[in-house]
Amino acid sequence: MRYVIKSNDGKYFELEGRNGNTTDITQEFKESQKRLMKIYSRVVKAKEKSQIAINTMNSTNTSTNALSVIESAKLINSSISNFVPVYEGTTIYYGGDQAWYDTETKKNRGCGPVAAANITCYFARKPGTTWDALYSLRNLSKTSFISHMDTLYSYINPGLLGTWWGKFVESVEKFSSDRGAPLRRVVNNWDFTLTNTSTYIKNGLNNDSPVAMLNMQPFGDYEYKAHWMTITEYYRYSDGTRWVTVSTWGERRSISYDVWFESTSTWGGGLIYFE
């Protein structure tokens, strides 16, 4: 995987691989600026199109049944009270939040470990399985879940730019193996297309396995750039748009999968689920 980073003096570097090797691409970047702006424009337009769909659905002058669901998949327990309900008093969070970490470094780099904590906890809560060892704490209080997040952070140990896809997968597998309840990655060699990735997500959810999603867009105003999230539901509507329900920052959100895919297919990222 590769990242593009910008230094304080305005230069651009390509960071490649786990060793952190960097290459100055400032000139190349400037020469490609127009092409990059066109790519970014496509992401913005896709986002605007999705927002129009939301506004149409929420309009008081439009029936909420104007768009019908023609395809869907979700976890058996995807509701707020059943997915990974983290409790703080009367508040119920939808999984963990990297803002709960106790240092700025962990808060900035912690989205990958939080996604891993969500997934392992979800498996542990499945009744009648051996995966209960993946979450050994007594309850799902915020304090307890932060401890679980800390454990996954120590396994993943994110770098300056967060968590690589491969490091995420290897760390979840090692953590689960160490707990005596191994999880194994589910991968394929399909092309990274909208249809293929949608099918992959549906396969994971239909197997009752949360799907981790990584976006690697380095800059811009896309809200979910350079971020890990956990998919719990997938929907395709009659107008062709695709949406996913995710756990991010302790909240249950519905986001445009089309926008995420447009950004990720341009900048990099990936999907992964386990069994």
C-alpha positions in Angstrom: 0.0 0.0 0.0 1.1 3.6 -0.6 0.2 6.9 1.1 0.8 10.4 -0.1 1.8 12.8 2.6 2.5 16.5 2.7 5.4 18.0 4.7 5.3 21.3 6.6 7.3 23.0 3.8 4.7 22.1 1.2 6.5 19.1 -0.4 4.7 15.9 -1.2 6.1 12.4 -0.5 5.0 8.9 -1.4 5.3 6.6 1.6 5.5 2.9 0.6 5.4 -0.3 2.5 6.0 -1.1 6.2 9.5 0.2 6.2 8.3 3.7 5.6 10.5 4.4 2.6 9.7 7.8 1.1 10.1 9.3 -2.3 9.8 13.0 -3.1 7.0 13.3 -5.7 6.5 17.1 -5.4 7.1 17.8 -9.1 5.1 14.9 -10.3 2.3 15.8 -7.9 2.1 19.4 -9.2 2.1 18.2 -12.8 -0.7 15.9 -12.0 -2.7 18.4 -10.0 -5.3 18.9 -12.7 -5.9 15.2 -13.0 -6.2 14.8 -9.2 -8.7 17.7 -9.0 -10.8 15.9 -11.7 -10.7 12.7 -9.6 -11.6 14.7 -6.4 -14.4 16.4 -8.3 -15.9 13.0 -9.1 -15.9 12.1 -5.4 -17.6 15.4 -4.6 -20.2 15.0 -7.3 -21.0 11.5 -6.1 -21.4 12.8 -2.6 -23.7 15.6 -3.8 -25.8 13.1 -5.7 -26.1 11.0 -2.5 -27.1 14.0 -0.5 -29.8 14.8 -3.0 -31.1 11.3 -2.5 -31.2 11.8 1.3 -33.0 15.2 0.9 -35.5 13.6 -1.5 -36.2 10.8 1.0 -36.5 13.2 3.9 -38.7 15.8 2.1 -42.1 16.3 3.6 -43.5 16.5 0.0 -42.1 13.1 -1.0 -43.3 9.7 0.1 -40.6 7.8 2.1 -41.6 4.9 0.0 -40.4 6.6 -3.2 -37.2 4.5 -3.1 -37.6 0.8 -2.5 -34.9 -1.6 -1.2 -34.1 -4.1 -4.0 -31.2 -5.8 -2.2 -30.0 -6.0 1.4 -27.9 -7.9 3.9 -27.3 -7.4 7.6 -25.9 -9.0 10.6 -28.2 -11.1 12.7 -27.7 -8.6 15.5 -27.2 -5.2 13.9 -29.5 -3.0 16.0 -28.1 -0.5 18.5 -28.9 -2.7 21.5 -27.6 -5.9 20.0 -24.5 -5.2 17.9 -21.8 -4.0 20.3 -23.8 -2.0 22.8 -21.3 -0.1 24.9 -23.0 1.4 28.0 -22.2 4.7 29.8 -25.1 5.4 32.2 -28.2 5.5 30.1 -26.2 6.1 26.9 -25.7 3.2 24.5 -22.9 3.5 22.0 -22.8 1.6 18.7 -19.4 0.0 19.2 -16.2 1.8 20.3 -14.8 5.3 19.6 -11.2 6.1 19.1 -11.7 9.4 21.0 -12.0 7.3 24.2 -8.2 6.5 24.1 -6.2 8.3 26.7 -3.5 9.9 24.5 -3.6 12.1 21.4 -1.5 9.6 19.5 -3.9 6.8 20.1 -6.9 9.0 19.3 -5.4 9.9 16.0 -4.3 6.4 15.0 -6.9 4.3 16.8 -9.7 3.7 14.2 -8.2 0.4 13.1 -7.9 -1.1 16.6 -11.5 0.1 17.4 -12.8 -1.8 14.3 -10.9 -4.8 15.5 -12.3 -4.5 18.9 -15.8 -4.2 17.5 -15.4 -7.3 15.3 -13.9 -9.5 18.0 -16.4 -8.5 20.6 -19.3 -9.2 18.2 -18.0 -12.7 17.6 -17.6 -13.2 21.4 -21.2 -12.3 21.9 -22.5 -15.1 19.6 -24.3 -17.7 21.8 -23.1 -21.2 21.8 -19.7 -20.7 20.3 -16.1 -20.9 21.4 -15.5 -17.3 20.4 -16.5 -16.0 23.9 -12.8 -15.9 24.8 -12.4 -13.0 22.4 -13.9 -10.7 24.9 -13.1 -11.7 28.5 -14.3 -8.7 30.4 -17.4 -8.9 32.7 -19.6 -6.4 30.9 -19.9 -3.9 28.1 -19.4 -0.8 30.1 -17.5 2.0 28.5 -14.6 1.4 30.9 -14.5 -2.3 30.1 -14.7 -1.8 26.4 -11.8 0.8 26.5 -9.7 -2.0 28.1 -10.6 -4.2 25.2 -9.7 -1.4 22.7 -6.4 -1.0 24.5 -5.6 -4.7 24.1 -6.3 -4.6 20.3 -4.2 -1.4 20.0 -1.2 -3.2 21.6 -1.6 -6.0 19.0 -1.9 -3.7 16.0 0.4 -0.9 17.2 -0.6 1.6 14.4 2.1 3.6 12.8 2.3 7.3 11.9 -0.3 6.9 9.2 -2.5 4.5 11.1 -3.1 0.8 10.4 -2.2 -1.0 7.1 -4.8 -3.4 5.8 -2.4 -6.4 6.1 -1.3 -5.4 9.6 -5.0 -5.2 10.6 -5.7 -8.7 9.3 -2.6 -10.3 10.8 -3.2 -8.7 14.2 -6.9 -9.8 14.4 -5.8 -13.4 13.5 -3.0 -13.4 16.1 -5.1 -11.9 18.9 -7.9 -14.5 18.2 -5.3 -17.3 18.0 -3.7 -16.3 21.3 -7.1 -16.4 22.9 -7.7 -19.9 21.6 -10.5 -18.9 19.4 -8.9 -18.3 16.0 -10.6 -16.1 13.3 -9.5 -16.5 9.7 -9.6 -13.9 7.0 -11.9 -14.4 4.0 -10.3 -13.1 0.9 -10.7 -13.5 -2.9 -9.0 -12.5 -6.1 -11.9 -10.5 -7.6 -11.3 -7.2 -9.3 -12.0 -4.2 -7.1 -15.3 -3.2 -8.7 -18.5 -1.8 -7.2 -20.4 -5.0 -7.9 -17.7 -7.3 -6.6 -17.1 -5.4 -3.4 -20.8 -5.1 -2.8 -21.1 -8.9 -3.2 -18.1 -9.4 -0.8 -19.9 -7.2 1.8 -23.1 -9.1 1.4 -21.3 -12.4 1.8 -19.8 -11.3 5.1 -23.0 -10.0 6.5 -25.0 -13.0 5.4 -22.3 -15.1 7.2 -23.0 -12.9 10.3 -19.6 -11.4 10.2 -19.0 -7.7 10.5 -17.0 -6.2 7.6 -14.1 -3.9 8.3 -13.7 -1.1 5.7 -10.6 1.0 5.1 -10.4 4.3 3.2 -6.9 5.8 2.4 -7.8 9.2 0.9 -5.1 11.4 2.3 -6.8 14.8 2.1 -9.9 16.6 1.0 -13.2 17.1 2.8 -14.6 13.6 2.6 -15.7 12.9 6.1 -14.5 9.3 6.2 -11.1 9.7 4.6 -8.1 7.8 6.0 -10.4 5.9 8.3 -11.5 2.4 9.4 -15.2 1.6 10.0 -17.3 -1.5 10.7 -20.1 -2.4 8.3 -23.2 -4.0 9.9 -25.8 -3.5 7.1 -25.9 -3.1 3.3 -28.7 -1.8 1.1 -29.2 -1.2 -2.6 -32.2 1.0 -3.6 -34.3 1.1 -6.7 -32.4 4.2 -8.0 -29.2 2.1 -8.0 -27.6 3.8 -5.0 -25.9 1.7 -2.4 -25.7 2.5 1.3 -24.1 0.8 4.3 -24.8 1.1 8.0 -21.5 1.4 9.9 -20.1 1.7 13.4 -17.8 4.7 13.6 -16.9 7.0 16.5 -19.3 5.1 18.7 -22.3 6.0 16.5 -24.6 4.1 14.1 -24.4 5.9 10.8 -25.8 5.3 7.3 -23.3 6.4 4.7 -23.2 6.2 0.9 -21.2 3.2 -0.3 -21.0 4.7 -3.7 -19.1 7.7 -2.4 -16.8 5.5 -0.3 -16.1 3.3 -3.2 -15.3 6.2 -5.5 -12.8 7.6 -3.1 -11.3 4.2 -2.1 -11.0 2.9 -5.7 -9.0 6.1 -6.4 -6.8 6.4 -3.3 -6.7 2.9 -2.0 -8.1 0.9 0.9 -10.0 -2.4 1.3 -12.5 -4.6 2.9 -12.1 -7.7 5.2 -14.2 -10.0 7.2 -13.4 -13.2 9.2 -14.9 -16.5 9.9 
